[in-house]
Every structure is written in C-alpha cells, then in structure tokens.
C-alpha cells in the first residue's frame, strides 16, 4: 500500500460523513416554520463549519514542545495597572463600555429548574439582580449609560425575558441575544439525533448551546454588535453571570482606553494565581509568538500532570474578558476567529452516548492583535458552581454593597475557606433546609460535611471542622454551638423540649 493509502482512505470517509451530515441537516431545515427558517439556517450553517473542522482535527490540538512561558510584559500585574490611577473624565471612558454576561446555563447542577441566573444568592437577590444593581450603581454614580447585554441560550431565553420586566424602571438598558442552537450528534454514527427543528418535550435532549465561544458569531448575527458600535461603544466586558467577583473595574477600563504606550489592546484576559482548587483551569501560554489559552482538554495525556502543576503554570483564566467591538466585527467579517473545538461527551437519560461540539470565548485570544493578560486579585474570581460556593457567598465572609460582594474586613486572612458539602446538600432546596441560619465563618479555614447533618441558628465555625454522619445516623448541630478545630461523627439528635 502506498504512503497516500491510509490518508486517502480517511479523506474518503471524511467526505462521506460530511455528505451524510449535510443530508440530515437539510431534512431538519425542511421542518422549520417560515418564521424560524432564516434563524435555523444560520445555526445549522455555523454547526456545519464546526463539524467540518472537527473531522479535520484529531487528538489534542497543541504541540506540547511549542508551549512557552509568556513573555514578562504580556501578563501585567494588576497593581501596576491600578497605580496609574484614574483620569478626571472617567464618565467618558465608561460611556464606551458595554457589560456582557454569559447567561446560557441552567441551574441543574444545583437541582434548580430554569436559568441559573435566577437562583437567590444573597438576601433574596439573584445573580441577575446583583448584576443589574452593580451597573445601576455605576450609571448613577458617574451619570453614565453603561448597558447590560445578556447572551441567553434557548434554554434560558424565555424565563429570562419574563423576569427582565421587573427592571424596566432601573437605570440600566438591558439587551438580550440568543446563542446558537446546535444538534447533538450520535457518538457512533456522527449524525444528528434530532429529526426536526422542535426542541420541546422529548426533543429537548436533541439540541445544545455550543459553549460561550459562540458569542462572536451570535452577537454579530443578532445585529446588536453593529447597533452598539453605531452608539459609540468601543469595548465589551464579558464574564460568566455566576462569577460574583466580575464587576466593572475602572482601572482596567482606563488602561484599555488610555494605554501607556498609545497602542490599544484588542483583547484583555484577566488571569489569577492558581490554588490547589484550580489546577484544571485553562492557562495562558506563548505559542507560535502569540498569547494562547490552553485548556486541559487540549493537553496530550502524558503532559496533564505537568499542566496541573502550580509551579510551572501559575495562573489560570477567570473568563473575565475585555474585547474591542471593532475587532470582533473585523474578524467576524473575515471569518478569522480561530478557536479550538471542545468535544463534550454526554450520556442522555435513555443511555444514548452523544457528543456536542463547543468552543470557549477565551480561546479566540490568539486571533486578536496586541492581546494582554492582567493578573488580578483572587477576589475577581468568585464563581458559584455548587452549594459549597453558595454557602461562602451567603455567609458573613462577605458584605454586600450596591450589588458587589467584598470580603469582610473582620476576616484576618484574604483567602477563602475550603468548603466541601456532601451529597445531601447538592440541591439548593435541600441545602437551605439544612441551615436554620448561615453559620458565622469569619475564622473558618476548612469545613467538610458528609451525611444527614443539620445546623441550628447562630452556629459558629472556626479553624478546621469536619462533621460526618454515618449512613443511617443523623447529626443536628445545636443552635448557638461553637465548633473550633472539631471532628464530629456518629449520631447527635437535638430534640426540641
């Protein structure tokens, strides 16, 4: 067999797969009602491009030998950016900004139905409430007009729009656009499992939103990007809606608008120092003379431990990004935004194995000119992914002011305690039922709770506290209890007299 043999064979298979996919997508498109036709066509076109690239790329997409540490000046310490101070005309700088929140996720991992942004996190306020309060505070303080844009998914759009009516009198213009809706594909046949365009009822599992890298295409296609540019907006600040640390930072914005060397950055990624909890986070590297985000999924298996090393790769991406609107428009029109494909395998309720092809917003950093990393304080990364995270942000470790959480001055050290709540606490309603009030955690270093455990009112936790109720046992921590460097196990029932 000649050298060309195997690759020619692979090429034939690839063409056949693309052809089969095209036929299936045409069938799906044919079922679209006329009012959804244009929109569905754009989605399926986008998916086809992604699928084409997926068939061409095989294996981890980075050549480990080419990865280098970023040059000194390509990741700036936040202190240096802050030391420049603020200009007198901060309002004119703010008026060039748009805040974009990634709002495509559901609260399923925390046992909630509907958009994650509508989960109550602090004094009855949801993620969305806090976001609106932060921006309203900015607009009132500086007499500016910073709008909020939500990137919804087909999962969150309807519920989010209903709730937006309650902000109609707030001093924030709120816009929404939808990210794409792509078909999940069968892992074996590599064909869509959807037979038509509907995505309700039993068809909900056939479709997925393709990750936040979809922001560039969807934002552009929605027409909103052009409208904002026409209004004189220049930068977007993008972050996950569940990251409560991602507030508008005036020093970073000033650095973008008034760069010290006169050359504007098109893309800034906020990174922060890794702790043991973040070893899987994507990191910034130098690769073929460009800053590049490398995610754990792209790392060859033999190098995963090295990638996780806190000493070699000291920082990770917070997904707080500042991007020039004109650059997004330019690159989108040239079809020049290059993001690695993330293959996300899922098993559906019926046991079927599917894959969804996704991209990550930060991966586009290498397509922009004059990109920069800024090493920000850990306080700008405060994601709430689990009820363990929720316990931290609900506690007295933080105080709430105009929608922003800041660590209490009474906390003697700036790090957050490590909290691990067991499976009895996974769902928000179970978690809330198990705390009569949120414990005092100002002096806590580490908390592990496992099994059937409840907390009475005004409990105080200090140092390292481990509470383990064995199977069949129950532990009730009494009201007013102070636990300091304690291990509690066995059975402890507090009966009301």
N, C-alpha and C positions, 0 to 999 in steps of 0.2 A: 504493500500500500504506500503510495507516495506521501510526502510530508503534508501536502494540502488535504489529504483524505479526511482526517477527523474534523478539521475546521470547516471544510466544505459541507460535511455532513451536518455539523452543528448549525451552519448557516441555513441549510435547507429546513431544518427543524424550526429554527427561529422564525423563518418566513411563514412557515405553516401555522405556527402559533399566532403570529400577528394577524394572519389572514382569518383564522378561526375567530379570533377576538373581534376583529372588525365586523364580521357577520353577526356575531352575538350582540355587539353594541348597536348595530343598525336595527336589529329586531327590537331591542329595548327602546330605542329612539322612536320607532314607529308607533309605540304605545303612548307617547306623550301627548297630552291635550294641547291644543293650539296655543293657549296662554302660557304653557311651560316649555314650548318647543325650543325657543331661542336659548333659554337658560340651560336646559338639559343638554343641548348640543354643545354649548361651551364647556360644560362639566365633562362630558364624555370625550371631547377633543383633548382636554387637559389630561384626562386619565390615559388616553391612548399614547400621548407623549411620554408619560411616566412609565407606562408598561413597556414601551419601546426601549427606553433606557434600562429598565430592569432586566430585559432579556440580554442586553449587551454587556452589562456589568456583572461579573461573577466574583464571589468571595469578598473579603474585606477590602475596602476601597482605598486604603492608604498603604504606601510602600514604607514600611517602618524605618528603613535605612535613611529615608529623606527627611524624617522628622527632626527638627532642631529647636532648641530653645529660642523663644522670640528675642529679637534684639532689645537691648536695655530700654531705648526710648519708645518702643512700640507698646509698652504697657506702663502707663503713668500712675504713680501713687496718688490717691485722691487728695492727700494733704497738700500736694504741690498745686493741684487744680484749685483747691479751696483757698490757698494762700494768696491767690491773685485778687481775692475779694470780689465785690460786685460793682458794676457800673451804676451811675446815678439813674440811668434810663432803663432800669430793669423791666419796666412795663412794656417798653417797645420790643424787648427781647422775648418776653413772654407771649406777646401777641403773634409771634411767628410759630408758636408751638401748638401741636395737637397731641392729646393723650390718647393712645390706643390700648385697649385692654383685650386680651385674648379670652373670649367668653364662650368657647365651644364645648366646654366639658360639663358632664353631668356629675351629680354628687353620689354616683352609685357606689364608689369605693367606701363611702361613709354611710351607706344604707339609706340615702335620700333619693327621692324621685325629683326629677326636674333639674334645672340648671344649678350648678354648684355655687354660682354667684349669689343665689338666693338663700343660702344657709346662714342662719344667725350666728355671728361670731363674737359679738361684744355688745352688752346692754341692748339686746334685741336688734342690733344693727347687722345687716348682711354685708357681704363683700362689696356688693354694688352700692349700698348706702354709704359705706365708708369712702369708696372711690368718689362718689358724687360730692360728699362733704368736703373732701380734700380739695377738689378742683374749685368748688364754690368758694371755699376759704381763700384760695389764690386770687380768684376773679374779684372778690370783694376787697381784699387787702390791697391789691395793686391796680384796681379798676381796669381789669383786662378782660379779654374774651377768649379764654382757652377752652376749646370744645373737647368733648369726650366722644370717642368713637369705639363702638363695641363690635368686635368680629364675632358674630354668632355662628352656630352651626345649625343644620336642620333640626338637630335635637333640642336646641335651646332658644331658637328664634321666637317662636310663638309665646312661650311663657315670659321671656324677657320683655317683649314688646308690651304685653299686658301690664307689667309692673312699671314700665317707664312712665306711664301716665301720672304716677304719684310724684314725679319730679318736674311736672310741667311748669311749676312756679319757681323752680330753683334757678339760680343764676348760672346755669351751665347748659349750653346747647348740646344735645345728645343725638348722635347719628348712629345708625347700625348698617352693617352689610353682612352678607352671608358668605361663609367659606364654601368651597365646592362640596359636592356630594358625589362620592366615587363608589363604584360597585366592588364589594368584596369578591375575591376570587377563590375558587376551589383549589386547595393546595396540590391535589393530584392532577387535575385536568388543566389548571391555569385558565379556566373560563369563569365568567361571572356566574354567581349563583342566583342573581335576580333574573326574572323572566320579563318583567315590565318595570315601568318607572315608579310605581307606587311604593311608598316607604312607610305605610302604617300597617297595623295588625301584624300578620305573620311575616310581612316583608321588612319589618324594622331591621332585622339582622342582616339583610342583604346589602346595606349601604353603610358608609362610614365617612366622617370628615377627615381629610387626608393630612392631619398634622398642621402645626402652625406655620410651616414653610409655605403653605398655600396663601398666606396673607398677600404676597406681592401680586400674584395674578388676580385674586379675588377683589382686592382693593382697587386695582387698576380697572378691571372689568365692570365694577359697580358704578363707575363714573365719579365716585366720591373723591378719588385722588385728584382728578382734574379740577373739580369744584374747589377743593381746599387750596390748591396751587393758585387758582384764579383769585381766591380771597387773600392771597399774600402769605399763606402759611408756608414755612420752609422745612421744619423738622417734625418728625413724629417721635414720641417716646412710647415704646412698645413694652408691655410686660404682661405676665400672667395675672389674671384677676385675683387668684388666690395667694399672690405674694403681697402680704400686707406691708412689707418694707419698701415696696416700689413706689415711692412718692416722687413728685417732680422735684428734681434737685437743681436749684438755681445756679450753683457753681459750675456744674457740668454743662448746663444750657449756655451759660456765658462763655465757657471755653469753646463750645461749638460755634457760637455766633461771632465771637471775637477771638479767633485763635492767635496765640502769641506770635507765631511765625507768619501770620497773614494767610496761611493756606488752610482752607476749611476741610474738616473730616467729613466724609460722606456716611461713615458708619462707626459708631462707638459701642463697644460691648462692655458692660460692667461685669467685672470678674471679682471674686473674693477668695480669700485664703481657704483652702480645704481644711476640714476637720475630718476625724475618722468617719463621720456620718456621711461625708460627701464623696467618697472615693470613686463613685461611679459617674460623677458629673462630668460633662464634656469640658475639655480644656483647650486653651489657645496655644498654638504652636506656630513655628515658622516652617513653611513648606513651599518649596519652589519659589522662594523670595516673596511670599505673600503670607499675611496672617491667616491662619486656618483653624477652624474649630474641629477638633477630633472627638468623636463620641465613642463610647465603649464598644458599640456595635460594629464600628469600623476597624477595630484593632484585631490584628491576627491573634489567634488563641494563645500562641506562645508568648505573647507580649502583654497579656491582660494584667498580670500581676505588676509588671513594670508601670503600666498605665495607671494602676490604682495607687502607686507609691506616692506618699505625701511629700517625700523629699525630692523626687525628680519633677513631678508635675504639681506645683504648689498651689495652683489656682484652679477655679472652675467657673463656668459660665452661669450667671444668675438669671439669664434670659431677660435682663433689663437692657433694652437696646435703644439707641438714638440714631435715627436714619434720615438722610436728606430726601425730601419728597421728590425733588427734581431728578435725583439719581435713580430712584425707583422707577420713575417714568421713563427715563432714558434706557435703562437696562431692560425694562419690560418690553419696550418697543423693539429693541434689538434681539429679544429672546435670549438675553445674555446672562440671566441669573442661574448660576450653577450650584445646585445643592445635591448632596449625596442622598441616595434613596435609602430609607429605613424600611426594612421588611419586618412587619409586625405580625407574628403568627398568633392566631386566636382559635379557640375551640368553641363552637356555638353550643347552645343548650342541648341540641339533639346529638351532639358528639361529632359533628362535621368539622374537619380541620380546614380553616381558610387562612388566606394571608391578606393583609392590607398594606398597600404601598404608601409611605408617608415621607414628608420632608420636614426639616426643622428650620425655623426662621433664622437662627444664628449662623447656620451653615453657609449662608449667602455672603458672609463677610469677605470672602476672597474675591467676590465679583465687583466689590466697590473700591473706589480709589481712596487712598490716604486713610485707611482704617486705623482704629486705635482701640486699645484695651485700657480701661481705667480700673485700678484695683481699689474697690470701695470697701467701707467698713461692713462687717458682717450684718449689721443692723438693716442693711438694704436688701437682705435676703431673709424673708420671714414667711416661707410658704406654709400653707395649711393643707396638707395632703391626707392627714389622718386625725383621729380624735386625740391622739397623743399631742399633736401640734396644736389642736384646738384648746386643749387644757392649758397650754402655755399662754396662748394669746388671751384667754378669758381670765387669767389669774392676775394677782396683784404685782406680777413681774413687770407689767406694762401699764402705763396710764394712757388714756385716750384724750386727744385734743384735736379738734377740728378734723376728725376722720383719720388722724395719724396716730399710730401707736409708738410710744417711746419707752425705752426701758426705764423702770423706776430708779430714781436716784438713791433709793434706800438699798438697792441691790449692790453688794460690796464689790462684786467682780462682774465684768461685762459679758461673760459667756452665759449661754442659756443652759439650764439643767437638762440632762438627758432623761427623757421620759419614755417608758415603754409600758403601754397599757395592753393587757391581754385581750383575747378574742371576745370576752363578754362585754367589752367596751367599744367594739368596732363600729357599731351603728350609732348614729348621733342620738336617736331616742333612748337607746339602752344606756349610753354614756351619761346623758342628762339625768336619767332616773337614778343613777348610782351615786350622784353627788347632791346632797341637800344644799350645800353651797360649795363654791370652789375653794379648796384649801389655800392657806397662806403658804406661798412657795418662795418667799424672798431669800431664804437661806438654804434652799434645796440644791443639792448637786446632782442627785440621781434618784429616780423613782422607777421601780418595777412593780407592776401589779398583775397578778395572774389569778384566774378563777373567779368565783362568785363573791365579790367584795363590794361593800357599800361604804360611803363616807357620810358621817353626820355633819351637822353645821359647825362652822368655825374650827375646823381641824387645822393643825399647823404641822408642816413637814419640813425637816431640816437635815442637812447632810445627806447621807445615803439611806434610803428607806426601801425595804423590799417586803412586799406583802403577798403571800402565796396561800390561797385556799385550795387545798387538795380536792380532787374530784369527790363530789357529794358533801363537801364541807362548805360552810359559809362564814365569812368574816365581816362583822359590822364594826367599823371604826367609830367609837362613840363621839358624840358632839363634844367639842372643846378639847379633844385629845391633842397632845403634842408628841409627835414621833420624831426623835432625833437619833440618827445612826441606829436604826432598829430593823431587825428582821422579825416579821410577824407571820407565823404559819399555824396550820391546824384549824381549829374551829372556834369562832368567837361570835356569839349571838348576843346582841344587846336587846333585852326585852323591855318594852315600854311598861312602866308600872301604872 
